[in-house]
Amino acid sequence: MTSNPVLEAMLRRKSIRHYTTEMPTDDVLTAIVRAGQQAPFAAQLGSLLLSRKQENNPFGAPLLFTICADIHRMECIMQARNWKLVTNDLSLLLFAMQDAAYMAQNIVIAAESLGLGSCFLGNAPYRAEEIANEYSLPQRVFPIVQLTVGYPDENPPARPRYPIAFTLFEDTYPELSEERVNEAMSVMDNGYLAQQYYARANYKIPLQGEREETFTFENYGWTEHMCRKWGQWFSSPDDLLVQFEKRGFCVTKT
C-alpha cells in the first residue's frame, strides 16, 4: 500500500487514555488549532472550547477540546449584514456537525504528527447544558464531541477496522450476505480478542431484560459490545431533544 508521513500518522492513530504531565507549548497548540481551522467547511460553523485544567480534565489530559456546532457566530455576522436567519435548525445543525467533525479530525491528525495522542469523548451532546454552564456558552452553540490531547504515557496497538471490502462499495451498495457479514465480524472480534481489549479493561456492557449472559472475556468481542450498546441504549431521543432545546435549537417543529 502506498505510504507517506501523513498516511503513517493517520494509520497509527489510536485512542490514548494515559498522558504524561507535560503541557504542549503554545506553538504546538496554535499549530494543531490552525490545522483544525483549515479543514473543509460549509460555513465555518464549528468552534472550539479549550481547558488546560489538567487536574479536572478526563484522564488527566493536558488539553481538553470541546468541539461545538456554532450558529451564534453566523447569526452575529448576519445581523451585521442586516440579514435574518431563515434556514431551519435541523439543516443548520447537520451542516455544523459536518464542520465540527472535519475540524476535530484535522486536529487529531495534526496532533498525532507532532507526537501527541488523543481520545474522543462522545457523550458531550447529552451533557450539553452542563458544558454550556461551565464555559458560559451563548445560545445556539451546541457541544458535539470532546477531545483529550497530550503526550502519551502508553503505547497501545492500533485497533482493528472492518475489511476494506466491507467499507468501500463501488458503483452500487451490495447485498450483505451472511458470509460477508460473518467475515467482517470475525476480523473485528478476532482483532479485539487478540489484543485482550475488553479483558484488560475488565468491562462488559451489562445485559438488560431477560437475555442470559453467555459471554466471557474469552469470546466477548467488538461486535457483541456494539450490539449491546445499540440494542439497549438511547431508545428515545427525548433526552437529546431536551438538550437541543435548552441550547436554543428546535429540530422537531417548523
Helices and strands as residue ranges (DSSP letters): H 5-12, H 26-37, E 46-51, G 58-60, E 63-70, H 72-80, H 89-113, E 117-121, G 124-127, H 128-135, E 141-150, G 164-166, H 178-194, H 197-201, H 222-230, H 238-246
